Amino acid sequence: MSQITPRLEIYPERIIHNARAIVGMCHQKGIQVAGVTKVICAHRAVVNALVESGADMLADSRLENLRSIKLLGVKIPLLLLRIPALSQADEVVQLADISLNSSIPTLSALSKSAHKCNLIHKVILMVDMGDLREGIWPDHLPQLVIETLKLPNIEFYGLGCNLACYGGVIPTSEKMQTLIDLADDISQKTGVEIKVISGGNSANLPLLASGGMPVGINHLRIGESIQLGRNVLDRSPLDGTRQDTYRIVTQVVELEKKPSVPLGDRGQDAFGGIPEFVDRGWRKRAICNLGRQDVVIGNLEPVNPSIIVLGGSSDHLILDVEDVPGINLGSEVAFYPGYGALLAAATSPYVAKIVMEG
């Protein structure tokens, strides 16, 4: 029986393999792992895989996803990755045990909401270590900590940073040691125990694997390296992991021989770009039922390496299949998604999510 297309195939056993490898490596160094679920919209099968693999907590940037996880009855702590919005303080304290923060007005709002709900909400204060995404500048950290400690129903749980995301700044031993030194300085000045020093995300794993992670970093937030088995600094395969954890499958809806360069005067495409074309002569081209509304087309790796991804529109994916025998109208074509493609496909309501057992 034919299956629906386009579809995102999820392979939980392969994700468990990756998670156990990475969680095990971190635990050997005394580092807790927050398994990040956001790229797959906290799909039940992936949540269960991370819990089964021994993740210490689950982390997501969307409250909607944390609500879904909560409804599954997960017993480990939940961490909100995205800086909370002031207007969502009530939801944050109800859905997340811990959140990442960088400003007193937001912390005050969380304090009021936690008090109203008779809860203690834990906070990790984020420090900007140069990547220029979220986090307070290090010079201002002591005052932020002092103000945080005054807030009722708020537990100052630790410090964190984020690297290799917006600015692409690579985590180094020096960066991590600076964060540890900041934590030590805060402890000396306030007498408060800092339970968690969250050094970053998947980008920290190469540093950990090389033995360069300073003692003191005891928490990482790991998403892509578990989900896709990739070293996120260069997208190379990560030792001991699999890269076939997900597949995106689409179907050929048109198959024709056509020239490989458009004919006629050209302007912008539908997205405002001016695409470049390689003249390969007349080639067999397949149009598939998957488009830019569903996926990042340039982030797809064909399972069959003879397929050439040419591009696409909102609704169609265009392939060169001249060198691929057996492709017919109605044939299915599979791809391994990169992070951007997985994120889009998981979010798109037009892509079916199918759990592949075994």
NUKERO-898020 format. One record per residue (C-alpha): x, y, z. Coordinates in pm, 1 decimal, padded with zeros to 6 digits. Layout:
// residues N
X,Y,Z
...
//
This chain:
// residues 358
00000.0,00000.0,00000.0
00140.3,00339.4,-00095.9
00213.7,00590.8,00176.7
00127.8,00957.6,00186.9
00376.3,01205.7,00042.6
00543.2,01427.2,00125.5
00634.4,01268.6,00457.8
00897.6,01296.3,00726.3
01011.7,00954.8,00843.6
01130.9,00941.5,01205.3
01355.8,00654.1,01320.3
01341.8,00650.8,01704.4
01582.6,00357.6,01754.0
01851.4,00543.3,01558.4
01789.4,00859.2,01762.5
01821.1,00651.6,02081.1
02156.0,00521.5,01953.0
02282.5,00877.8,01903.2
02143.9,01002.1,02232.2
02298.5,00720.5,02433.9
02636.9,00782.2,02274.1
02630.8,01155.3,02346.2
02466.9,01138.4,02688.6
02716.7,00869.9,02787.0
03012.8,01082.5,02676.4
02880.6,01380.9,02871.8
02800.1,01182.8,03184.6
03153.9,01042.7,03190.6
03274.4,01402.5,03232.0
03013.0,01491.6,03493.8
02803.0,01692.7,03248.7
02422.7,01685.2,03249.4
02242.6,01681.8,02914.9
01931.0,01876.9,02828.9
01793.8,01698.8,02522.7
01658.9,01964.2,02287.1
01331.9,01879.3,02111.8
01257.9,02201.3,01921.9
01378.0,02095.1,01573.1
01118.6,01815.9,01568.0
00843.6,02014.4,01745.3
00863.9,01785.4,02048.9
00724.8,01486.5,01859.7
00614.1,01217.5,02103.7
00845.8,00950.6,01957.5
01150.7,01175.5,01988.8
01059.8,01288.1,02341.0
01028.3,00924.5,02447.5
01359.2,00840.6,02277.1
01543.6,01114.2,02469.6
01392.0,01010.0,02801.3
01477.7,00644.4,02736.5
01834.0,00743.1,02648.4
01899.8,00898.4,02988.8
01872.8,01271.2,02915.6
01867.7,01463.0,03243.5
01608.9,01714.7,03125.6
01427.0,01816.9,02807.9
01460.3,02161.2,02653.2
01256.2,02350.5,02396.7
01219.8,02708.8,02281.0
00842.0,02700.8,02232.9
00585.8,02694.5,02510.9
00348.9,02500.9,02284.0
00604.9,02221.4,02265.0
00665.1,02221.7,02639.7
00289.9,02191.8,02688.4
00286.9,01885.3,02460.8
00574.1,01729.9,02655.8
00397.6,01800.2,02984.5
00085.3,01623.5,02858.6
00295.9,01311.6,02798.2
00362.2,01290.7,03171.3
00739.2,01324.9,03139.9
00899.4,01314.8,03485.1
01234.3,01483.9,03416.8
01268.7,01866.5,03437.0
01169.7,02090.7,03145.6
01383.4,02384.4,03035.3
01263.8,02680.5,02827.6
01543.9,02777.1,02589.3
01412.0,03101.3,02446.3
01423.0,03413.8,02665.2
01068.8,03443.1,02808.3
00834.0,03710.9,02681.7
00693.7,03935.8,02954.3
00339.9,03858.9,02837.7
00394.0,03483.8,02884.0
00530.0,03477.5,03237.9
00232.7,03283.4,03375.6
00267.6,03011.0,03112.3
00643.7,02993.0,03156.8
00631.6,02909.0,03526.8
00349.5,02659.7,03473.4
00514.8,02474.1,03184.1
00889.4,02503.8,03250.0
01081.6,02412.6,03563.2
01377.9,02622.1,03445.8
01420.3,02910.9,03203.4
01710.4,03105.1,03052.7
01704.9,03477.5,03137.7
01901.4,03798.5,03098.8
01693.3,04090.2,03232.0
01543.4,04198.4,03562.8
01199.8,04306.0,03426.5
01145.7,03956.2,03289.1
01274.6,03793.5,03606.4
01041.8,04013.8,03812.5
00747.0,03906.2,03600.3
00841.0,03541.2,03647.5
00871.7,03600.5,04021.7
00518.8,03744.3,04040.9
00376.8,03460.1,03835.2
00557.8,03195.3,04039.2
00434.8,03354.4,04362.1
00079.2,03358.4,04228.2
00106.5,02988.5,04138.1
00286.8,02901.7,04462.9
00585.9,02768.4,04266.0
00962.0,02801.5,04280.5
01093.4,02874.7,03931.4
01460.4,02810.7,03858.0
01654.9,03049.4,03634.9
01984.0,03022.4,03449.7
02127.2,03366.7,03382.6
02272.3,03390.2,03034.2
02602.6,03564.8,02970.1
02703.3,03690.3,02625.1
03045.3,03540.6,02556.7
03082.6,03707.8,02218.3
02829.4,03535.7,01990.5
02599.3,03839.1,02030.7
02277.4,03648.7,02073.1
02108.7,03633.2,02414.4
02288.9,03711.6,02738.1
02394.0,04000.5,02956.3
02737.9,04151.0,02902.0
02981.4,04008.8,03163.4
03044.9,04350.6,03324.1
02678.5,04375.8,03419.3
02640.5,04022.7,03552.5
02711.4,04085.7,03925.0
02430.8,04341.6,03950.9
02189.6,04111.8,03767.5
02268.8,03831.0,04011.5
02222.5,04057.8,04314.2
01881.7,04172.1,04187.7
01779.6,03814.1,04102.6
01859.1,03693.1,04454.1
01608.9,03945.2,04594.7
01316.1,03800.9,04399.8
01072.2,03571.2,04581.8
00984.5,03234.9,04428.4
01288.7,03253.0,04200.2
01586.2,03019.7,04247.6
01913.9,03137.9,04096.6
02012.2,02803.1,03948.7
02322.5,02889.7,03750.1
02494.3,03062.2,03459.6
02490.6,02977.7,03090.9
02607.7,03095.6,02752.5
02533.4,03028.9,02388.6
02794.2,03006.0,02114.4
02816.2,02904.7,01747.4
02460.4,03015.4,01679.0
02405.7,03373.8,01567.3
02766.8,03487.9,01540.5
02921.4,03146.5,01474.0
03176.4,03195.5,01755.5
03336.7,02857.3,01830.2
03342.5,02734.2,02190.8
03698.7,02716.8,02320.0
03864.1,02618.0,02646.1
03929.2,02987.1,02708.9
03563.5,03082.9,02659.3
03447.2,02805.9,02889.8
03705.4,02893.4,03154.8
03590.0,03255.1,03145.0
03235.0,03141.0,03219.6
03360.4,02924.7,03507.4
03562.7,03216.8,03644.7
03254.0,03438.6,03632.0
03062.1,03176.8,03829.4
03341.1,03149.5,04087.2
03351.8,03527.4,04124.2
02975.1,03543.8,04175.3
02988.3,03266.7,04436.2
03263.2,03445.1,04629.0
03080.2,03777.4,04624.6
02735.1,03645.3,04715.8
02802.3,03320.8,04900.9
02549.1,03149.4,04675.4
02614.8,02801.6,04538.3
02592.4,02794.0,04159.5
02455.3,02451.7,04077.2
02468.4,02467.5,03698.6
02720.3,02612.3,03453.6
02562.8,02552.0,03113.9
02841.9,02583.1,02860.8
02635.8,02578.1,02545.4
02496.1,02346.0,02282.4
02599.5,02078.5,02031.9
02886.8,02302.4,01920.5
03060.6,02222.1,02251.3
03085.7,01849.0,02182.4
03405.8,01861.8,01971.8
03574.6,02049.2,02256.1
03450.1,01787.6,02502.1
03560.9,01498.1,02281.4
03909.0,01645.8,02240.4
03956.5,01673.3,02616.9
03954.5,02051.9,02610.1
03644.2,02113.1,02820.8
03748.6,02267.2,03154.9
03629.0,02104.6,03474.5
03338.4,02312.6,03600.9
03113.1,02303.2,03296.4
02843.0,02062.2,03411.2
02554.2,02115.7,03169.8
02502.9,02122.3,02791.1
02193.0,02170.2,02575.9
02217.2,01917.3,02292.1
01988.3,01910.3,01990.0
02131.7,01870.1,01639.4
02414.4,01634.0,01730.5
02165.8,01388.7,01879.8
01898.5,01435.3,01614.2
02125.5,01422.3,01308.8
02457.4,01284.4,01433.9
02651.0,01588.4,01313.8
02943.0,01797.1,01434.2
02764.5,02130.8,01403.2
03086.7,02326.1,01347.1
03131.6,02171.1,01001.2
02835.6,01926.0,00967.2
03069.9,01627.4,00944.6
02948.3,01296.4,01094.5
03003.3,01277.9,01470.1
03197.0,00972.3,01587.5
02972.4,00697.6,01717.8
02649.0,00838.7,01574.9
02417.2,00773.9,01281.4
02309.8,01025.5,01019.4
02004.1,00832.3,00891.9
01774.5,00924.8,01180.3
01526.4,01106.9,00954.2
01425.4,01089.5,00589.0
01206.1,01323.0,00386.6
01019.0,01138.7,00111.9
00842.9,01300.5,-00181.7
00679.2,01174.0,-00501.0
00743.3,01245.3,-00869.0
00441.8,01425.5,-01017.3
00598.0,01513.6,-01354.1
00882.2,01355.2,-01552.9
01000.2,01525.2,-01872.8
01308.2,01585.1,-02086.1
01380.6,01958.0,-02083.0
01670.5,02197.1,-02141.8
01873.0,02275.3,-01831.0
01872.9,02653.3,-01885.2
01549.9,02859.6,-01903.5
01452.9,03001.4,-02241.7
01367.0,03372.0,-02280.2
01436.7,03699.4,-02102.2
01476.1,03650.7,-01728.1
01394.6,03855.6,-01421.5
01355.9,03762.1,-01055.5
01207.8,03433.0,-00943.7
00902.4,03407.6,-00714.7
01119.6,03473.7,-00408.0
01303.0,03777.5,-00540.1
01621.9,03597.0,-00637.5
01797.3,03551.6,-00969.6
01898.2,03184.9,-00984.1
02204.5,03056.3,-01165.9
02186.7,02758.2,-01401.9
02444.1,02506.0,-01525.3
02399.4,02414.6,-01891.5
02404.0,02033.0,-01903.1
02197.9,02016.6,-02221.7
01864.6,01836.1,-02241.1
01810.6,01631.2,-01926.3
01538.9,01422.0,-01765.0
01381.8,01639.7,-01493.8
01150.0,01525.9,-01216.1
00909.0,01758.4,-01040.9
00809.6,01641.2,-00691.3
00532.6,01735.8,-00448.5
00753.1,01915.8,-00197.0
00832.4,02285.9,-00193.0
00983.5,02576.9,-00010.6
00669.9,02604.5,00201.5
00767.0,02265.4,00346.6
01144.6,02246.1,00350.8
01477.1,02423.4,00294.4
01550.4,02284.9,-00049.7
01922.6,02355.6,-00042.4
01946.0,02153.8,00280.0
01839.7,01821.2,00128.6
02085.9,01538.3,00056.6
01944.6,01280.5,-00186.8
01969.2,00923.8,-00058.3
02059.6,00833.5,-00418.1
02374.1,01038.8,-00487.8
02305.3,01037.4,-00863.6
02010.7,01273.2,-00813.1
02087.5,01643.7,-00855.0
01871.0,01891.8,-00663.9
01816.6,02183.4,-00903.9
01589.2,02401.7,-00691.6
01222.6,02457.2,-00633.8
00924.4,02682.5,-00588.5
00668.8,02713.9,-00309.1
00511.9,02381.0,-00396.8
00754.4,02192.0,-00618.7
01099.6,02038.0,-00592.8
01290.1,02011.2,-00921.2
01545.0,01734.5,-00972.2
01781.0,01622.6,-01244.8
01732.7,01244.6,-01267.8
01901.3,01184.4,-01603.6
02148.4,00940.1,-01448.0
01895.6,00760.9,-01225.2
01741.5,00444.1,-01371.7
01397.4,00333.9,-01258.2
01249.9,00678.5,-01190.8
00891.1,00696.6,-01313.8
00586.5,00912.2,-01262.4
00470.8,00828.2,-00909.7
00814.4,00712.3,-00791.2
00915.8,00809.9,-00439.5
01241.3,00999.4,-00385.5
01407.1,01015.5,-00042.0
01641.7,01270.0,00115.1
01839.7,01305.1,00435.4
01754.1,01647.2,00579.7
01999.5,01892.6,00727.7
01898.8,02089.9,01035.2
01715.2,02362.8,00844.4
01527.4,02114.4,00627.2
01428.5,01904.5,00929.6
01309.5,02211.8,01119.0
01091.5,02324.7,00827.7
00950.4,01979.7,00751.1
00869.9,01914.8,01117.1
00690.1,02249.3,01136.6
00501.4,02223.5,00806.4
00141.9,02098.4,00844.1
00164.0,01973.7,00484.9
00430.5,01712.1,00560.5
00308.5,01391.2,00726.8
00512.1,01266.2,01022.8
00556.6,00889.2,01017.5
00730.4,00693.5,01294.2
00936.3,00405.9,01152.9
00963.9,00121.4,01402.0
01268.6,-00102.9,01432.1
//
